[in-house]
Amino acid sequence: MNEQRGGIIAGILGLPDYIRESVAELKKVAFPTKRETVQAALATFVIIAFFSICIFLFDLICQWLITLLIG
């Protein structure tokens, strides 16, 4: 039980250092510009649309083949 309390107390006492280090790390982060975000979102949309169409066509072909085989 004492070991557990020591860990909790050490964790609480180390919290200010953790927050300070987290803020320092966040200052190093290079966030994307609005243009980069829009480009990435557009690229994602195009890729999803492309694969959606591919899966739809594959499903249609499979449906047609199964109907042809089963009758």
N, C-alpha and C positions, 0 to 999 in steps of 0.2 A: 504494500500500500504506500509506503514512504517513497519507493522508487517511482511510483506513478505520480505522486504529488510533486516530486522533484522535477519530473519531465514536464508537468503542466506549468509549474512556476518558471522553469527555464524557458518554456515556450512563450509565456506571457512576457517575460523580461526581454526576450529576443524579438518581440513584435516591432518595436521602433526601428531596429536595424533592418528587419525584413521590409518594412514599408519604405524606408530610405533607399534601400537597394533596388526595390521595385520601381520607385519613381526614377531613379538614375537610369535603369534599363529602359524604361518607357521613353525617356528623352533621346535615346539612341535609335529608336524605331523610326524608319522612314515610311511615312504613310503615303499612299498613292494620291495623285492629284485627281480632281474631278474627271478630267479627260481620260486618264488611265482607268478609272473605275467604270466609266461609261463604256470604254472599249472592251474591257474584260467582261462586262455584263452582256454586251452585244455578241461577243464571240461565244459566250456560254449559251446564249439563246439560239444562235445559228447552229451550233453543234448539237444541242438538244433537238432542235427542229429536224435536222438532217437524220439523226438516229431514230427519231420518232417515225419519220417517213419510211426509213429502211425497215423498221420492225413492222409497220403497217403493211408494206408491200410483201414482206416475207410471210406474214400471217395470211394475207389474201391468197398467195400462191399455195401455201400449205392447205388452206381451206379448199381451194379448187382441186388440188391433187387428191385429197381425202374424199371429196365428193365424187371425183372421177373414179377412184378405186372402189369405193363402197357402192356407189350407184345411187 
